[in-house]
Amino acid sequence: MSDEDTSRIGPPAVGATILGYPRIGPNRELKAALEGYWRGDLAVEDLAAATRELRSATWSRLDDAGLDSVPSNTHSLYDHVLDTTDMLGAVPPRFAALDLSDLDTYFAMARGHGDAPPLELTKWFDTNYHYLVPEIGPDTPISLAGDKPVAEYREARDLGLDTRPVVLGPVTYLLLAARAPEAPEGFHPVDRLDDVLTAYVDLLERLAVEGAAWVQLDEPAFVADRSDGELAALEHAYRVLAQPARRPALLVAGYYGDLGPALGTLAASPVEAIALDLVEGAVPGDRSDHGTVGGLADKTVVTGVVDGRNVWRTDPERALGQLERVGALAGATAVGTASPLLHVPHDVTREAHLPHELRQRLAFADQKLAEVVELADAHRQGRRGETSAADPAPRGDEDVRRRVAALTPEDARRAPYETRAVAQRRRLALPALPTTTIGSFPQTREIRQARAAHRAGRQSEEEYAQAMRDEVARVVELQESLELDVLVHGEPERNDMVQYFAEQLSGYAATEHGWVQSFGTSCVRPPILHDDVVRDAPMTVGWATYAQSLTDRPMKGMLTGPVTMLAWSFVRDDQPLADTARQVALAVRDEARDLEAAGIGVIQVDEPALRELLPLRAAERPAYLEWAVEAFRLATSGVGDATQIHTHMCYAEFGDVLDAIDALDADVTSVEAARSRMAVVDELDEIAFEREIGPGVYDIHSPRVPTAEEMEELLRLGLQRIPAERLWVNPDCGLKTRDYDEVEPALARMVDAARRLR
């Protein structure tokens, strides 16, 4: 292509667009293909064909929906942050030394390989998506080593579609990275910004040669609090990236909140367009920290008025009003989603079993495409006031509303921990370094087949219940043979730790096809919390008491906490989240009291999402933590002193919520710690955490089985900060996604490690 063909006289209008689309496929095609490849059932050529077909179907769907600008490079084999690491060739030495193919090196970074543990997995901002943390040091190789954005642009072009490649922004990438283990103290990954920018300039020039008119660079790190130095890095980055004469126009996207001071920085930069989140953020100039936004007058602003993270229909009157206000400031406006649609299911029309009045209120990814296009047409034509009929309102439940209104501070308090600890040690009589698991055991093919047969009506309620009781008995027998100290029933009857409870609580609805990617091939179906939440009957008591009848060892009752029930659901937006949390907490409280009355002496109330919902701006955090802690304590404070309350948290950076973890006042807290090598123990020690703690010694998100010596080493690190009488021994998380040929040796080695140290 000649220079004349690639020079930019001016970028075309963006029009109606989205920032990203679900990548697992409507029927989880990506999951099936990847797991087939990992099992050895699918050749690499077949994996490539399956993923190419998925990409093609996605692009065609977006084009057929009427979008003016279709994004590409939003597909990923595992994680888009890992894709960026791979593109930059920033492969840590332990993976480079494996001498694997490029593809298998990629998967080794995600899943581990042999003695090489995988990259750390943690939450992506305040969502339930998890990303793989890059490891960057002063000597990490960084260059444009991969051409995925270019290859996928070319692939779409060959199908007749001119797309907009989407790439994680260079500054956000480095701000999300961890300092490589071999890097010296004082080094920060952002110190390598110029090296990364050199690679990005190369990428932009290659895309220009291919004919790309626009490139989207995502910088969501700037909706969180950032230092002056980090804002300066953002300004420097886009000054450098705008310099090449041969490059596509640049659209910088900030989502999951308000850009705050970064908006002024980007408005003054040479980029051609900025995408704003106006669902969780403000119209430019409405916040005092936006600074000078006059630079928007020569830019396109992609106005994110359609929620990319929740499933409620857009209020067109509100959206068109925001578009009108932005249009008065910007050189041009486009209509878009507030964030990528990675976080919502594909298509609500497939959910035929949902009540009609509820479906009227919902918009999944495909419906959001239609909303974007319709709003863009209305905005272009200056149409206002032609809003749809009001959505049906929730019916409500007066009894639960009265209970919430009558709550007092005493309802969220227990006796002092010292008093409880004496009563619990007398009742449970556990050894030092007690061993347990987090709750779930592998969901075998037989369990899934039984559940599918029951759901399809081929297996009666009693036949299904008996199959699950047989599995519980097998899991209890296995744990006794391994000599674990506190047992679980394995949760074979549970499809998901949130959905299982949602299906038994009034006010929730479950989907059949509403799959959302959590990480890699791990997908969840978030239930829809659409009305007041009421517990009509016990949900877990029968399973816990049956399991306890099979053993003399303590059996944990397993519940999901109110914050996680909200975080991993699509939650109604017509009342304060704190009020909804209190309703869910009362349901959990009633269940905990029934478990205690049935003789269960250990009750675990999981809150892995406590950190996930933490607002990205520090000023907004105290209010959230106040109601989140209150909800947990309300859920767990109805039991007596001798009943031991556990909680569990995993795969997040806990530093910002350590005081809140302490304030939960759980008797035992288990946390992810294997990949970070007990870093959280040091952090808890710094705040003088005085209750019992179970830092994970076995990373369950990797198929790799650690040795007893590795787990013993981690426990020794823990014992440097936590005395043996307060240190528990457990995996990082539940074992649902693993196979028994991994779980049994891992748990045997875990028990062996604890026994060696007693």
N, C-alpha and C positions, 0 to 999 in steps of 0.2 A: 504494500500500500504506500502511496506517495506521501510526501510531506504535506501536500495540499489536502489530501484526504484526512489526515489526522490532526491538522491544526484546528484549534478551537476558536471559531468566530463567536460563539456564545452557546451555552448549553441549552438543550431543549427544555420545555416546561416539564416539571415533574408530574403534576396532575394528581390523580388519585393513586395512592400506593399504600403498601404496608411495609413494616420494617423487617419482617421475617415470618415464616410459616412453619407449622408443625412438620417435623422431619421423620417421624417414625412410620408414617403411612396410615391410612384409614383403618387398616386391618393389622397393624403392627408388622408390616412387611419387612421393615429394617431389622426388627428383633429376630424374626425367623431366619433371615439371611445370615446375620452375624453369628447367631448361635449355631446354625448349620455349619458355617465355616470353622468355628472354634471346635466343634465336635469332630471335624474331619469329614463331614457328610457333603460339604459343598466345596468345589474347587475354587481357586482364586478367580478364575475366569467367570465362573457362575456367580460369585459374589459381586464382581464388577458389573455383570449384566443386570442382576437384580437391583442394584442401587442406581444404575443408569436408568432403568425403567421407572423407578420411583421418582427420580428427579424430573424425568420427562413428563410424567403424569402431573406432578406438582406445577411445573411451569405452564402446562396446558390449562390446568384448572385456574391458575391466576390470570392468565391471558383471557380465557373465556369469560371470567367474571367481569371483565371490563376495566381492569386496572390500566392506567396510563404508563406506569413504570413497574416492571416485574423484577423483584430481587432474585439474584442467583448467589451461589456459594453459601446458602443458608442450610444446605444439607451437610450432615457430618456423619462419619462412620462411628463416632463415639462422643466427641465433645469439641465445640468450636474453639475453645481455648487451647486444647491439645492440637487442633488443626494448625493454630498459629505457631505453636512451638515447633511443630513438624515443618511448617512452611519456612521458618527461620533457621532450621537445622540446629536448634538449641537443644540437642539431645544430651542428657546427662551421661557422664562416662560409663556408668554401670550398664546402661542400655546399649551404648555404642559398642561396648566390648563383647556383646552377645553374639555378634556376627550373624544376625538374622536379616531377612529381607526387609526392605523399607516398611512394608505393610505390617510385618510381624514385630518390627521394632516399635512401630506406632502402638500396636496392641499391648506390647510388653510394658510400655510406659503407662498404659491405662490399667492393666490387670496384674502386672508383675510377671516375672519369668524366672524359674529356677530360684537361685538365691538373690535375685535382684528384686527388691520390693518395688511396688508401683509408686508413681507420683502421689502426693497427698491429694485426697479428695475432700472438697469442702463446698459449702453452700455458695451459690451464685447470687451475691447481694442479698436481698430479703425475699428470695423466692425458694421454692422447693426443688429447683434444679441444682445439680452439683457439677462443679468443674474440677479439672485436674490442674493443680497448682504448678506452674513452671518453676524450675530451679535455675536461677541465673547467677553466675559469678563473673569475675573479671576475665576469666579465660574461656567462658562458654562460647563455642563457635556460633556466630550470628551472621547470616547472609541469606539471600533469597535462594534457599535450597530446594524449595518445592514450588510448583506452579498450579496448585489446586484452583485458586480463583480464576486464573487465566484459562485453564483447561475446561472448567465448568461454564465460563462465559462462551468459549468457543463451541462447546457442546450444545448450549442453548441456541447460539447463533445458527448452527447447522440445522436446527429444527425450525428456523425462521423467526426466532425470538431475540430481540435486542434487549438484554437484561441489564440490571444494575448490580454489579458484584458487591457483596457485603463482606467486610473484613473487620475483625476486632481492631479498634484503634490502638496505635502504638503506645500511647501513654497509659491507657487503661491496662493493656497487656502487662506492662512492667510494674504498674502499681499493684496488680494482682499476684505478681510473682513472689516467690520466696528466695531468700539468699541461699545460694547453693551450699551444701555442707562443707565444701572445701574452700569457700570464700572467706576472706579475712573479716574480722570484726570491723564494723564501720562501713563496710561496703553495702550499697543499696542497689537493687536491680535497675532502678531508674538512672543510675550512673551510666548505663549502657544505651541511653536513649539515642545518641547520635549514630551508633552502630545499627540500631533497629531502623532509624529513619533512612539510612543509606539503603537498606533492604526494601523499605516501603517505596522509596523513590524509584528503585529498579522495578518494583511491581507495577507502580502507576504507569511508568513508561511502556512496559510490556502490554498492559491493558490498552493503552492509547493506540499502540501499533495494531492491536486486534480490532480496534474500532469502538471500544466502550466509551459512551458519552458521559456516564456518571459512575462514581464509586462511592459507596456508603461506608464510612468509618465510624464504628460504634465506640463512644466514650462514656459509658454509663458510670464509670468511677467518679465522675464529676457531679453527680447528684448527691454525693456524700460530702462531708466536710473535707476541705483540702487546704493545705498550707499555701502560703504565698509562693514558695519554691515549686510546688506542684502545679499551681496555676501558671507560673512562668514556664514550666516545662511544656504545658499545653500550648501556650502562645508560641514558644519556640518551634514546637513540632509542626504546627500548621503554617508557620511562616516558611519552614524548610520544604514541606510537602507541596506548597503552592508554587514554588519557584520553577520547576521544570516547564519548558515551553510546550512540550508534548506530554500532556497528561489529561485524564478525564476531569470533569468538574467534580468538586468534592462536596458531598453531603455528610456532615458530622451529626451523629445522632446521640442525644442524651436522654435516657429513659429510666424508669422506676422512681421518678421524683423530679424535683426542680433543679435546674442547673445552677441556680444561685449566682455566685460571682463568676462562674465559668461562662455564663451567658454573655456578660459584657466582654470577656476575653475573646470569645468566638465571634461576637458581633463586630469586633474591631479587626478580626483576622481576614486574610484574603480568600477564605473559603466561599464557595458559591451558595451553599444552602445549609440550614441548620434544622434538625428535626427535634421538636419539643414535645414533652409529655404534658398534656394539659388535663389529664385525668387526675394525676397526683401532683402536678406542678401548676404554676400560675402563668397567666398571660404576661408577656414581657412588660416590665415596668411596674407590675403590681407588688413586687417585693423590693424592699429597700436595698437588698444586696445584689440586685441585678446590675447595678452600675449603669453606665451609658449604653443604651441599646439603639442609638441613632444609626449605627452601622447596618442595622437590619434593612434599611431603606433600599440598599442595593443587593439584597439577598432574597432567595426563596426561603420561606419558612414552611416546613412540613408540619402542619398543625395536628398533633396527635390527640384527637378528640374521641376516638373509639378505643375503649378499654381493651388492652391486650392480655390482661391477667385475670379478669373475672368474666362471668358468662351472662351478665344482665344486658338487656338491650340498651342501646344508646338513646339518650333523650335528645331528639333532633333539635328541639328549640334551644337547649343549652349549647349544643355543639355548634349550631349555626351562629349563635351569638358570639361564641369564642372566635370563630373564623372571621366574623366581621370585625372584631376588635383587633385581631392580629393583622388583618388586611390593611388597617389604617396605619400600621407601623412598617410593614414589610414591602419590599419591592414586588414580590409575588407570593401568593399562598398556594399551598397544596393541602389536600386532606389525607390524613394517614392514621395509623394506629398509634396509640401512645407508647407501645413497646412491641417487640416481636410477638407473634402469636404462638410462640413455642409453648406457652403455659396453658393453652386451652385445647379442648378436643376438636375434632375435625368438623362434625356435622350434626346439629341437633335433630334434624329430620329423621335420623336413624333411631331416635329414642322414642319409639312408638308407645312404649308402656308408660311414659311419664304422663301425668294428668294434663289435659289440654290447657287448662288455665295456667299451669306452670310453664309449659312449653312456649306459650305466648310471651312469656317474660324473658326468654333465653335467646342468646346468640352465641354459637360456637364459631370456630374459625371461618367456615364458609359463609355463615350469616354475617359475620363482621366484614368480609369482603364486600358483600352486597351493601352494607351500611356505608362503608367508605365511598363506594361508587355513587350511591344515592345522595349522600351529603355533598360530594363534589359537584354533582349535577345541580343540586339545589343552590349551592353557593355560587356557581357560575351564572345561574339564571336569576340570582337575587331573590329566590323564593324563601319566604318566611311564613310561619304560622300554619303550615300544612303538616302538622305533627300527627303522628298516629294516635289512636285511641289510648287512653291511660291503661297501663298494665293492671291486671287484677291485683288487689291488695292482699297481703297475708291475712288469714283468718284470725290468728292470735289465740292465746290461751290465758284466761284471766287468772287461773290458779297459780301458774308459774310466775306471772307478773306480780301477783300479791306476795309470793314467797321472796322474790328478789327485792321488792320494796321494803320488806320487813327485816332484811338482813342487818346484823349489827357487827361491830368489830370482833366481838367475842366468838362469833361463828367461824372465824378464820384463825383461831388460836388453839394450841395444844399446851399441855404442861411443859415445863422446861425440859430441854433435851436430856440433861443429867438424870432427871427423874425417869424419863422414858427409857433411857439406856439400861438402867438397873433392872427395870421390869422386863425388858426384852431379852437381856442376857440370861435372866433367871428362867424365862419361858423357853427360849430356843436352845440354850446350852451349846453354842457353836464353837468350833476350835478357832485358834488364831488363823488368819488368812483363809477365811471360809470361801469355798468355791461355789459358783453358781453360773447360770447362763442368763442372757437378757430376756428370753421369753420364748421365741419361736424356734422350732426345729425344722429341718428340711421339709418342704412341701413336695412330696414325691409325685411321680407320675400317677401312682395309684390314688393318691389323695385328690389330685386334680381331676382324674377320670371319674371318681365317685361324686365330686362336686358337680361336674358337668352332667352326669347321669341324673342326679337329684334335681338339678335345675331344669332339665329337659323332661322330667316326669317319668323317667325310666327306672327310678329307684324311689321307694317310698320313704317317708320321713323317718320311720323306725329303722329301715335298712341303712339309710345314710347315717343316722345317729349311732347305730351299732358299729359301722365301719370306722367312724371317728373315735368311738370308745376303744375299739381294738388298737387304733393307732396311739391313743393316749397311753394305754397299758404298755405298749411296746416302748414308747419313749420313757416312761417311768422306769421300766425294767432296765433299759440301757443306762440311764443316769445312776441308778443304784449300782449297776455293775462297774461303772466308772468311779463310783464313790464320791460323787458330787455331794456337797453338804446341804444346799438348799435347791429344791427341784422345781421344775416347771412342768406344765402339762403338754407343752409343745405347740399348742394353738392350731391343730390340724383343721379345726372347724372354721378358722378365720381366713377369709380371702384377703383381708388387708386390715391393718391395725386401726384405721379410721373408718373405712367402709363397713366393717363388721358391726361396729356400734351404731353407725348412722342408719343402718338398715333396721335397727331395733328402737330407734328414737323417733317420736313424732316430731315433725318439723324438718326432717331431712328427706331427701330423695336420692336414690342411687341410679347411676346410668348403666347401660349395657355395653356401650361402645365408646364411652368417654375417656379413652386412654390418653395420658399425658406422660411425656418422658421425664423421668427423675434424673437418670444418668445412664449412659451407655444403652444397654437393652433393658434396663429396669424401668418399668412403666407402672403408673398408678391410675386409678379411676377416682378422682376426687368426687365425693358426694356433694350434693347441693343443699346447703342449709338455707331454706326459703321461708321458714315460719318459726314461731316460738317452739323451743325444744322441751320435750316432756319425755320422761322415762315411764313407760306404762307397766313394766314388769322387769324382774331380774334378768340380766343379760349373760352373766358368766358364772353364776353361783353353782349351777348344776355341774358344769365341767370341772370347776375347781374342787368341789367336794368329792366328785367321783375320783379324780386324780389323787386327792389326799387319802381316800380310803384304800389306795393301793400301796401305801408306804408309811413308815413311821417317821421319815424325815420331813422337815418342814416343806410345805408346798406353797409357792407364791400364787396369789391371785393377780391376774394381769389386766390392767385397765389403761386406757389412753387418756391423757390429761386434757383439760379444757382448751389450753392454748394450742396444742397440736391438733385437736379436733377442728379448731377454726383455721389454723394455718394450712392444713391439708384438705380443706374443703373450699368450695365456692360459696362465699358467705353473703347473706343478704346485706344490702347496703342502705336500708331504710331506717336503721337505728344504730346508736353507737356500738362499736365492737365490744366495749366493756360490758354492756348490758347483755349482749349475746353470750359472752364468756361466762357471765354469772349463771345464766340459764343452764349452760352445758355443765358448769361446775356442780350445780345442785343435782343433776342427773348422776354424775360420777360419785358424788358424796353418798347418795342413796345406795348406789351399788356397793361402795366400799363398806358401808355399815351392814349390808346384808351378807357380804362375804365374811366379815368379822363375826356376825351372829351365827354363821354356819360353821365356825371353828377355824377359819383360815387366819393364821397368825402373821403372815407376811403378805403385804399388798404392794405391788409395784404400779405406780401411776406415771407412765412415760410422758416426758415433755421434751422430745428431741427438737422441737421447733421453737423453743423459747428464744434462742438467739436469732432464728430466722425472721421473726416478725419485728425484730428490733429496728426502729426507724433509722434511716441512713444519716439523718442529721441529728447531732448530739442534743440540740435544744428540744427535740421532740421525744427523747427517750424516757425521761423520768415519768411522764404521764403513762406511757405504755407499760413500763416495768411495774408501776404501782398497781395497775389493774391485773396484769398478768400474774404477778406474785399473789395478789389477793385471790384470784380465781383458783390457783393451785392449792393454796392453803384452805380455801373454802371447801374444795373437793376432798381434802385429806384430813380435816380437823374434826370429823365426826366420830372417829374411832378412839378406843381407849389407849392408855399408855403402853400396855404390853403388846399392842399390835404394831409391828415394825413397818414403816412406810418407806418404800424405795422409790427412786425416780431414775430415769435414764435419759442421757443426752448424747448426741453423736454428730459427727461430721460438720462442725462449725468452729469458728474461732471464738473461744469462750471469754477472751480477755475483757471484752466490753460488758459482760453480764456476770462476772464473778460475784459481785455483791448481791445480785439478784438470786443466783444459785444458792448462796448462803441464806438469803432471806426466805427461800422456799421452806426451810426448816424440815426437809426430809431427813429421816434417820440414816438412810444410805443413798448415796448418789453415785451411779455408774456413768462413766464418760468415755468417749473415744480417746485413746491415747497411744495406740500401737504405732501408727504411722509417724506421729509427732514425737515418739520416744519419751512419753511421760511429761511433755512440756506443761500440760495442764496441772500436774501435781505441783510443780514449782509455783505456778500462778496461784493455786489455792493456798499453798503454804504462805504466800506473801500476804494474804488477807486473813491469816490465822483461822482457817476453816477447821472446825473442831468436831464435826460429826464424821460418820464413816464414809469411806470413798472406795469406789471400785474402778480404777483406771484400766481400760481394756488392754489385754496383753496379746490379743489374737485378732488380726485384721481380717474380718469376715468378707470384705468386699474384694478380696483377691482369692483365686483358687489355690494359692500357695499355702502349704501346711507348714507353720513354723516349727522349729525344734523346741524341745523342753528347755534347752540351754538358752535359746533366745528369749523365751518367756521368763525364765528365771532371771536373766539379766535385766529385763524391764522391771520385774518385781523388786530387784535390788535397788534400782534407781528410785522406785516408789518408796521403798523403806528408808531412803535417805531423808525423806520429808514427812512420811506418815508412819506412825507406830503400828506394829503388827496387829494390835487389837482393834485398829480402826481401818485396816486395809483389806479389801475384798479382792478376789481373783476371778475374773470373768472375761469373756470376749468383748470386742468393741461394740457389737450390735447383735440383733437377732440372727438366727441361722437359717431363716426361711429360704434364702436364695442359694444356699450351698447344697452339696450332695453328701450323703452319709460317708462315702469313702474319703471325704475330706474332713468331715466333722468329727467322726469317731477318733481318728488318731490325734487330731488337734486337741480335743477335749481331754483325751488320755494324757497327752503331754502337758496340758495345762494343770491337771490335777497333780501330775508328777512334780512339776516345778514348784507348786505350792507345798507339797509334802516335803520336798528337799529343804525348804526354807523354814519349816515349822520348828 
